[in-house]
Amino acid sequence: MTEAVAAQDEQTPYERVGGGAAVKVVVDRFYELVLADETLAPYFTDSDLTNLKRHQVQLISHLLDGPVSYEGRELRDAHAGLAITPEAYARVTEHLVGVLVDAGVPDDIIASLGGTLGAVEPEIVAPQN
């Protein structure tokens, strides 16, 4: 094994993406895209965007094994009453994955986060009749 590969294996995903500063850049760009998306923007009309971004940075950092604890509400509680559709959730996922790709996040980390997004979808998307 080369030294570069060995060093990469010793780093957490959080360290591999560039740490807190990189996560913040990703979250800021993600919300720029989401708020510019006419399908998604209405979901955020009455949101405290500063608080929302802070929680998103905490959540992504936590998922990447960073030294940050997520202090937000449970996902189901946080999204209750928003009537999020499967289509809206898919668009949010597309925006996040696109930002991660544009930021140069390694494919294995994107795949891991994508798996998490798929796993938590039932907690976020409103039940469909």
C-alpha positions as CSV (number, residue, x, y, z in Angstrom):
1,M,0.0,0.0,0.0
2,T,1.3,3.4,-0.9
3,E,1.8,6.1,1.7
4,A,-0.9,8.3,0.2
5,V,-3.4,5.4,0.3
6,A,-2.4,4.6,3.9
7,A,-2.8,8.2,5.0
8,Q,-6.3,8.3,3.3
9,D,-7.3,5.2,5.1
10,E,-6.4,6.8,8.5
11,Q,-8.5,9.9,7.8
12,T,-12.2,10.2,8.6
13,P,-14.5,11.1,5.7
14,Y,-14.8,14.5,7.4
15,E,-11.1,15.1,7.2
16,R,-11.0,13.7,3.6
17,V,-13.5,16.3,2.4
18,G,-11.6,19.2,4.1
19,G,-13.3,19.5,7.5
20,G,-15.7,22.1,8.8
21,A,-14.9,24.8,6.3
22,A,-15.5,22.5,3.4
23,V,-18.8,21.3,4.8
24,K,-19.9,24.9,5.4
25,V,-19.2,25.7,1.7
26,V,-21.2,22.7,0.6
27,V,-24.1,23.6,2.8
28,D,-24.1,27.3,1.7
29,R,-24.1,26.3,-2.0
30,F,-26.7,23.6,-1.4
31,Y,-29.1,26.2,0.1
32,E,-28.4,28.6,-2.8
33,L,-29.6,26.0,-5.2
34,V,-32.6,24.8,-3.1
35,L,-33.8,28.3,-2.6
36,A,-33.5,29.1,-6.3
37,D,-35.5,26.0,-7.2
38,E,-39.1,27.1,-7.6
39,T,-40.4,23.7,-6.5
40,L,-38.4,23.7,-3.3
41,A,-38.3,27.3,-2.3
42,P,-41.8,27.4,-0.8
43,Y,-40.8,24.7,1.7
44,F,-38.4,27.3,3.2
45,T,-40.5,30.4,3.2
46,D,-40.8,30.7,7.0
47,S,-37.5,29.0,7.9
48,D,-34.8,30.5,10.0
49,L,-32.1,29.9,7.4
50,T,-29.2,30.6,9.7
51,N,-30.4,28.0,12.1
52,L,-31.2,25.6,9.4
53,K,-27.8,25.8,7.8
54,R,-26.2,25.4,11.2
55,H,-28.1,22.2,11.8
56,Q,-27.3,20.9,8.3
57,V,-23.6,21.5,8.8
58,Q,-23.8,19.6,12.1
59,L,-25.7,16.8,10.6
60,I,-23.4,16.4,7.6
61,S,-20.3,16.7,9.8
62,H,-21.7,14.0,12.1
63,L,-22.5,11.7,9.2
64,L,-18.9,12.2,8.0
65,D,-17.5,11.1,11.4
66,G,-16.5,14.7,12.2
67,P,-16.0,16.1,15.8
68,V,-19.4,17.7,15.7
69,S,-22.6,16.6,17.4
70,Y,-26.0,17.1,15.7
71,E,-28.2,19.1,18.1
72,G,-31.3,19.4,15.9
73,R,-34.7,17.7,16.3
74,E,-35.3,14.2,15.1
75,L,-35.7,14.2,11.3
76,R,-39.3,13.0,11.5
77,D,-40.3,15.8,13.9
78,A,-38.4,18.5,12.1
79,H,-40.2,17.7,8.8
80,A,-43.6,16.9,10.2
81,G,-46.4,19.0,8.6
82,L,-44.3,20.1,5.7
83,A,-46.0,17.7,3.3
84,I,-42.7,16.9,1.5
85,T,-43.4,14.9,-1.6
86,P,-41.2,12.1,-3.0
87,E,-40.5,14.4,-6.0
88,A,-39.3,17.3,-3.7
89,Y,-37.1,14.9,-1.7
90,A,-35.6,13.6,-4.9
91,R,-34.8,17.2,-6.0
92,V,-33.2,18.0,-2.7
93,T,-31.1,14.9,-3.0
94,E,-30.1,15.8,-6.6
95,H,-29.0,19.3,-5.5
96,L,-26.9,17.9,-2.6
97,V,-25.3,15.2,-4.6
98,G,-24.5,17.8,-7.4
99,V,-22.9,20.1,-4.9
100,L,-20.8,17.3,-3.4
101,V,-19.6,16.3,-6.9
102,D,-18.8,19.9,-7.8
103,A,-16.9,20.3,-4.5
104,G,-14.7,17.3,-5.5
105,V,-16.0,15.0,-2.7
106,P,-14.7,11.5,-3.3
107,D,-17.2,9.1,-4.8
108,D,-17.2,6.6,-1.9
109,I,-18.2,9.4,0.5
110,I,-21.0,10.6,-1.9
111,A,-22.2,7.0,-2.1
112,S,-22.3,6.7,1.6
113,L,-24.2,9.9,2.1
114,G,-26.5,8.9,-0.7
115,G,-27.2,5.6,1.1
116,T,-28.1,7.6,4.2
117,L,-30.4,9.9,2.3
118,G,-32.2,6.9,1.0
119,A,-32.5,5.3,4.4
120,V,-34.0,8.4,6.0
121,E,-36.4,9.3,3.2
122,P,-39.4,7.6,5.0
123,E,-38.7,9.9,8.0
124,I,-38.9,13.0,5.9
125,V,-41.3,12.4,3.1
126,A,-45.0,12.8,4.0
127,P,-47.1,9.6,3.6
128,Q,-48.7,9.5,0.2
129,N,-52.4,8.6,-0.2
